[in-house]
Amino acid sequence: MKTILITSLNPKDGKTSCALGLAESLNNKGYKSTCIELFNSNKESIQTSFIKELHPNEIGSFPYTLDSSNSFLSNKNEIIKDINKFSNSTDYLIIDAPSLNDISKEVADFLLEISETSIVLIIKLETTDSITTIEEKLKIASTKMGNNISGVIFNSVPKYAERTLESNITKLTEYSTIPVLGFIPQNRTMKGITSSNILDITEGVLTAEHPIKYYESKIIERIMIGGMVLGSGKDYFDRFNNKAVLVRGNRPDIQMAAINNNTSCLIFTGEHTITDYIKYHASEEEIPIISVNASTQETLNLISSQFIELDVLHKSKITHLSKLIDQQVTLSNVL
């Protein structure tokens, strides 16, 4: 069994998604791959539940708990034994480890004790990153882990800064001790949210045949406004899939056009009664309707303000990310 430990410099750099995406990529290639979360003080967290849903197992008590300072490990030997138990059933064990800036030297040293392990560092890049800031991030990681990092994956590379950032990293690789495994570009699927998120953000009223969780299989990548739509609306709404449509509650013509053209969620604004035939057709297409009293612009501003900040774990995102890893990342250094 080979162990691949996925860590990051900071929380929200995308290490959990990358760990799960790598596991799916390896499984798709015919390997037996399992992902576990190493530490989490909240065993009922969304992240923990999501990992266990995709990779259920009865081995050990993962995730284990660190103390409040993320430092003292009283059960090191037990954790190592439990990791080794996967060797009978797994080709690759992918470990979602804590972010390096969140752990003590003692925990970092413990990570290095796990045998036959490749350590992969995930760093999320920002538009403002220069060769100096990227170099500084790698130095911080090296300070924590020495020369034991097998490679780095730069995640969520901004589309409009991709060439500049890649140029900077190419220069950096000439003298960096950490190999660059690849770049994962920023894209709408990975930033998508669900109808449940929209309901929480807007505190709206749900009109649907099922509870909101039923519709979570549909990822929402963009919000479209149903305003001045001409004709049947097909040309307008059919441009994009995986969308939520924001429309006034008194425009059943636009609502119907959205229902007929690959809409995942309807958001009705203003205090208006939903017509029965809109309810019927939305139900037939399994489209939830969320009603809010605010105006269309106010609702759009509210959703937009939180859309970027949400980091939603979703099965379709992991599948999409596994394909990006296949296309963008070279794993020969770690497999």
C-alpha angles and dihedrals in degrees: 000000000000119000122212114193115203117202137156138205095242138013115268093032087120101255096140093051090045091050092051092042091052091049091052091046091054093045090052088055091057100262124127103242130174130185124209133179109233103200136012128148090209110059090183095055121130090245094052093046092049094051091048091048091056095037110027116183139154097216118121126327099290126201096045121202127245121203121261092275092050088235122093117078112189095167104048095133093049092052093049091049091050091049090052091052089073090067092086094058108022137069094189125022111198112202120200099210130187121275111268095236089056099057139069126242089257092060092043090052090049091055088058090055093066105105127236092010132152114202117215119192120210117204122181112216126217128206088247095055115121130186087266095054093044090051090049091053091052091048091053090051091048090051089058099041105022114212092331099101109109095198148326130242116202107217134202094010106192111249097226094047097040098108094047093046093047090049091052092048092048089056090047094053089063090075107010117111091213114080116228108234096186152292127272109203124223111256141168097249093060091049094047125125135198137244087255090059090051091050090051094046096048097034084220133159119264122225108185142117092245137036113276093256088067090070097049094101087078114080117208114217101173145012118233123196117225099213127121096010115168126213118341093342092234095121091049102044097033092066092085139031125203094045141139116218120218111203140154114268093236096059105087090160092062091039090056092048089054092048090054095051114061101282121165099193138011121213114194118197130202129032100294134137115246112236118240095239091053089051090049097049093042089052091049090054092042092241116151118222119216116193122201130179095219124093123269093254094047091049092048091051091049095051093042092052091060102029093083095044097052117096103194120189108216135164094233090054092054091050090049092047092050088058091048090051089053090051102038109027131071110209102179090107093059107032 
